[in-house]
């Protein structure tokens, strides 16, 4: 069974640099339902703009709790 988690993210370009430089490899967010969720920063690469990473996101996990999908759902 697949699980879906929604969260808002607002990371500056400077914050994203720590992920690209290898200083940080995991992102920890508070989901809309209050849960704390951790995932590999590499999943955010396709969402980086000149303003950083901003917006509302949907994350999908498989039965093994492994991340299988991440998409921006709006701003």
CNS distance restraints for C-alpha pairs under 8 A (distance, minus, plus):
assign (resid   1 and name CA) (resid  62 and name CA) 6.52 0.50 0.50
assign (resid   1 and name CA) (resid  63 and name CA) 5.42 0.50 0.50
assign (resid   2 and name CA) (resid  60 and name CA) 6.72 0.50 0.50
assign (resid   2 and name CA) (resid  61 and name CA) 5.64 0.50 0.50
assign (resid   2 and name CA) (resid  62 and name CA) 4.77 0.50 0.50
assign (resid   2 and name CA) (resid  63 and name CA) 5.97 0.50 0.50
assign (resid   3 and name CA) (resid  60 and name CA) 5.66 0.50 0.50
assign (resid   3 and name CA) (resid  61 and name CA) 5.15 0.50 0.50
assign (resid   3 and name CA) (resid  62 and name CA) 6.56 0.50 0.50
assign (resid   3 and name CA) (resid  63 and name CA) 7.78 0.50 0.50
assign (resid   4 and name CA) (resid  58 and name CA) 6.75 0.50 0.50
assign (resid   4 and name CA) (resid  59 and name CA) 5.63 0.50 0.50
assign (resid   4 and name CA) (resid  60 and name CA) 4.55 0.50 0.50
assign (resid   4 and name CA) (resid  61 and name CA) 6.42 0.50 0.50
assign (resid   5 and name CA) (resid  31 and name CA) 6.54 0.50 0.50
assign (resid   5 and name CA) (resid  32 and name CA) 7.73 0.50 0.50
assign (resid   5 and name CA) (resid  58 and name CA) 5.80 0.50 0.50
assign (resid   5 and name CA) (resid  59 and name CA) 5.15 0.50 0.50
assign (resid   5 and name CA) (resid  60 and name CA) 6.45 0.50 0.50
assign (resid   6 and name CA) (resid  31 and name CA) 5.68 0.50 0.50
assign (resid   6 and name CA) (resid  32 and name CA) 5.72 0.50 0.50
assign (resid   6 and name CA) (resid  33 and name CA) 7.79 0.50 0.50
assign (resid   6 and name CA) (resid  56 and name CA) 7.22 0.50 0.50
assign (resid   6 and name CA) (resid  57 and name CA) 5.66 0.50 0.50
assign (resid   6 and name CA) (resid  58 and name CA) 4.63 0.50 0.50
assign (resid   6 and name CA) (resid  59 and name CA) 6.28 0.50 0.50
assign (resid   7 and name CA) (resid  29 and name CA) 7.25 0.50 0.50
assign (resid   7 and name CA) (resid  30 and name CA) 6.68 0.50 0.50
assign (resid   7 and name CA) (resid  31 and name CA) 4.45 0.50 0.50
assign (resid   7 and name CA) (resid  32 and name CA) 5.12 0.50 0.50
assign (resid   7 and name CA) (resid  56 and name CA) 5.77 0.50 0.50
assign (resid   7 and name CA) (resid  57 and name CA) 5.41 0.50 0.50
assign (resid   7 and name CA) (resid  58 and name CA) 6.70 0.50 0.50
assign (resid   8 and name CA) (resid  31 and name CA) 7.38 0.50 0.50
assign (resid   8 and name CA) (resid  32 and name CA) 7.41 0.50 0.50
assign (resid   8 and name CA) (resid  54 and name CA) 7.54 0.50 0.50
assign (resid   8 and name CA) (resid  55 and name CA) 5.64 0.50 0.50
assign (resid   8 and name CA) (resid  56 and name CA) 4.30 0.50 0.50
assign (resid   8 and name CA) (resid  57 and name CA) 6.05 0.50 0.50
assign (resid   9 and name CA) (resid  29 and name CA) 7.60 0.50 0.50
assign (resid   9 and name CA) (resid  53 and name CA) 6.78 0.50 0.50
assign (resid   9 and name CA) (resid  54 and name CA) 5.28 0.50 0.50
assign (resid   9 and name CA) (resid  55 and name CA) 5.54 0.50 0.50
assign (resid   9 and name CA) (resid  56 and name CA) 6.36 0.50 0.50
assign (resid   9 and name CA) (resid  57 and name CA) 7.41 0.50 0.50
assign (resid  10 and name CA) (resid  52 and name CA) 7.48 0.50 0.50
assign (resid  10 and name CA) (resid  53 and name CA) 5.76 0.50 0.50
assign (resid  10 and name CA) (resid  54 and name CA) 4.40 0.50 0.50
assign (resid  10 and name CA) (resid  55 and name CA) 6.63 0.50 0.50
assign (resid  11 and name CA) (resid  15 and name CA) 5.94 0.50 0.50
assign (resid  11 and name CA) (resid  16 and name CA) 6.70 0.50 0.50
assign (resid  11 and name CA) (resid  52 and name CA) 5.46 0.50 0.50
assign (resid  11 and name CA) (resid  53 and name CA) 5.05 0.50 0.50
assign (resid  11 and name CA) (resid  54 and name CA) 6.29 0.50 0.50
assign (resid  12 and name CA) (resid  16 and name CA) 6.41 0.50 0.50
assign (resid  12 and name CA) (resid  51 and name CA) 6.25 0.50 0.50
assign (resid  12 and name CA) (resid  52 and name CA) 4.40 0.50 0.50
assign (resid  12 and name CA) (resid  53 and name CA) 6.58 0.50 0.50
assign (resid  13 and name CA) (resid  17 and name CA) 6.36 0.50 0.50
assign (resid  13 and name CA) (resid  48 and name CA) 7.99 0.50 0.50
assign (resid  13 and name CA) (resid  49 and name CA) 7.94 0.50 0.50
assign (resid  13 and name CA) (resid  50 and name CA) 6.79 0.50 0.50
assign (resid  13 and name CA) (resid  51 and name CA) 5.96 0.50 0.50
assign (resid  13 and name CA) (resid  52 and name CA) 4.21 0.50 0.50
assign (resid  13 and name CA) (resid  53 and name CA) 7.53 0.50 0.50
assign (resid  14 and name CA) (resid  18 and name CA) 7.15 0.50 0.50
assign (resid  14 and name CA) (resid  52 and name CA) 7.77 0.50 0.50
assign (resid  15 and name CA) (resid  19 and name CA) 7.38 0.50 0.50
assign (resid  15 and name CA) (resid  52 and name CA) 7.90 0.50 0.50
assign (resid  16 and name CA) (resid  20 and name CA) 6.50 0.50 0.50
assign (resid  16 and name CA) (resid  52 and name CA) 6.75 0.50 0.50
assign (resid  16 and name CA) (resid  53 and name CA) 7.92 0.50 0.50
assign (resid  17 and name CA) (resid  21 and name CA) 5.94 0.50 0.50
assign (resid  18 and name CA) (resid  22 and name CA) 6.18 0.50 0.50
assign (resid  18 and name CA) (resid  23 and name CA) 5.07 0.50 0.50
assign (resid  18 and name CA) (resid  24 and name CA) 5.72 0.50 0.50
assign (resid  19 and name CA) (resid  23 and name CA) 5.94 0.50 0.50
assign (resid  19 and name CA) (resid  24 and name CA) 4.88 0.50 0.50
assign (resid  19 and name CA) (resid  25 and name CA) 5.71 0.50 0.50
assign (resid  19 and name CA) (resid  26 and name CA) 7.91 0.50 0.50
assign (resid  19 and name CA) (resid  41 and name CA) 6.43 0.50 0.50
assign (resid  19 and name CA) (resid  42 and name CA) 7.94 0.50 0.50
assign (resid  24 and name CA) (resid  41 and name CA) 7.85 0.50 0.50
assign (resid  25 and name CA) (resid  40 and name CA) 5.96 0.50 0.50
assign (resid  25 and name CA) (resid  41 and name CA) 5.45 0.50 0.50
assign (resid  25 and name CA) (resid  42 and name CA) 7.60 0.50 0.50
assign (resid  26 and name CA) (resid  38 and name CA) 6.52 0.50 0.50
assign (resid  26 and name CA) (resid  39 and name CA) 5.54 0.50 0.50
assign (resid  26 and name CA) (resid  40 and name CA) 4.53 0.50 0.50
assign (resid  26 and name CA) (resid  41 and name CA) 5.02 0.50 0.50
assign (resid  27 and name CA) (resid  38 and name CA) 5.55 0.50 0.50
assign (resid  27 and name CA) (resid  39 and name CA) 5.45 0.50 0.50
assign (resid  27 and name CA) (resid  40 and name CA) 6.13 0.50 0.50
assign (resid  27 and name CA) (resid  41 and name CA) 5.46 0.50 0.50
assign (resid  28 and name CA) (resid  36 and name CA) 6.87 0.50 0.50
assign (resid  28 and name CA) (resid  37 and name CA) 5.63 0.50 0.50
assign (resid  28 and name CA) (resid  38 and name CA) 4.35 0.50 0.50
assign (resid  28 and name CA) (resid  39 and name CA) 6.66 0.50 0.50
assign (resid  29 and name CA) (resid  36 and name CA) 5.78 0.50 0.50
assign (resid  29 and name CA) (resid  37 and name CA) 5.36 0.50 0.50
assign (resid  29 and name CA) (resid  38 and name CA) 6.44 0.50 0.50
assign (resid  30 and name CA) (resid  34 and name CA) 5.82 0.50 0.50
assign (resid  30 and name CA) (resid  35 and name CA) 5.66 0.50 0.50
assign (resid  30 and name CA) (resid  36 and name CA) 4.61 0.50 0.50
assign (resid  30 and name CA) (resid  37 and name CA) 6.24 0.50 0.50
assign (resid  31 and name CA) (resid  35 and name CA) 5.18 0.50 0.50
assign (resid  31 and name CA) (resid  36 and name CA) 6.15 0.50 0.50
assign (resid  31 and name CA) (resid  37 and name CA) 6.73 0.50 0.50
assign (resid  39 and name CA) (resid  43 and name CA) 7.80 0.50 0.50
assign (resid  39 and name CA) (resid  67 and name CA) 7.44 0.50 0.50
assign (resid  41 and name CA) (resid  45 and name CA) 7.48 0.50 0.50
assign (resid  43 and name CA) (resid  70 and name CA) 7.19 0.50 0.50
assign (resid  44 and name CA) (resid  48 and name CA) 6.72 0.50 0.50
assign (resid  44 and name CA) (resid  53 and name CA) 7.60 0.50 0.50
assign (resid  47 and name CA) (resid  53 and name CA) 5.98 0.50 0.50
assign (resid  47 and name CA) (resid  72 and name CA) 7.98 0.50 0.50
assign (resid  48 and name CA) (resid  52 and name CA) 5.29 0.50 0.50
assign (resid  48 and name CA) (resid  53 and name CA) 4.99 0.50 0.50
assign (resid  49 and name CA) (resid  53 and name CA) 6.34 0.50 0.50
assign (resid  54 and name CA) (resid  75 and name CA) 7.13 0.50 0.50
assign (resid  55 and name CA) (resid  72 and name CA) 6.67 0.50 0.50
assign (resid  55 and name CA) (resid  73 and name CA) 7.59 0.50 0.50
assign (resid  55 and name CA) (resid  74 and name CA) 5.91 0.50 0.50
assign (resid  55 and name CA) (resid  75 and name CA) 4.20 0.50 0.50
assign (resid  56 and name CA) (resid  72 and name CA) 5.82 0.50 0.50
assign (resid  56 and name CA) (resid  73 and name CA) 5.51 0.50 0.50
assign (resid  56 and name CA) (resid  74 and name CA) 5.19 0.50 0.50
assign (resid  56 and name CA) (resid  75 and name CA) 5.43 0.50 0.50
assign (resid  57 and name CA) (resid  70 and name CA) 6.96 0.50 0.50
assign (resid  57 and name CA) (resid  71 and name CA) 5.62 0.50 0.50
assign (resid  57 and name CA) (resid  72 and name CA) 4.31 0.50 0.50
assign (resid  57 and name CA) (resid  73 and name CA) 5.22 0.50 0.50
assign (resid  57 and name CA) (resid  74 and name CA) 7.18 0.50 0.50
assign (resid  58 and name CA) (resid  70 and name CA) 5.72 0.50 0.50
assign (resid  58 and name CA) (resid  71 and name CA) 5.39 0.50 0.50
assign (resid  58 and name CA) (resid  72 and name CA) 6.26 0.50 0.50
assign (resid  58 and name CA) (resid  73 and name CA) 6.33 0.50 0.50
assign (resid  59 and name CA) (resid  67 and name CA) 7.27 0.50 0.50
assign (resid  59 and name CA) (resid  68 and name CA) 7.80 0.50 0.50
assign (resid  59 and name CA) (resid  69 and name CA) 5.70 0.50 0.50
assign (resid  59 and name CA) (resid  70 and name CA) 4.51 0.50 0.50
assign (resid  59 and name CA) (resid  71 and name CA) 6.67 0.50 0.50
assign (resid  60 and name CA) (resid  67 and name CA) 5.99 0.50 0.50
assign (resid  60 and name CA) (resid  68 and name CA) 5.65 0.50 0.50
assign (resid  60 and name CA) (resid  69 and name CA) 4.99 0.50 0.50
assign (resid  60 and name CA) (resid  70 and name CA) 6.41 0.50 0.50
assign (resid  61 and name CA) (resid  65 and name CA) 5.25 0.50 0.50
assign (resid  61 and name CA) (resid  66 and name CA) 5.32 0.50 0.50
assign (resid  61 and name CA) (resid  67 and name CA) 4.50 0.50 0.50
assign (resid  61 and name CA) (resid  68 and name CA) 5.39 0.50 0.50
assign (resid  61 and name CA) (resid  69 and name CA) 7.08 0.50 0.50
assign (resid  62 and name CA) (resid  66 and name CA) 5.52 0.50 0.50
assign (resid  62 and name CA) (resid  67 and name CA) 6.58 0.50 0.50
assign (resid  62 and name CA) (resid  68 and name CA) 6.36 0.50 0.50
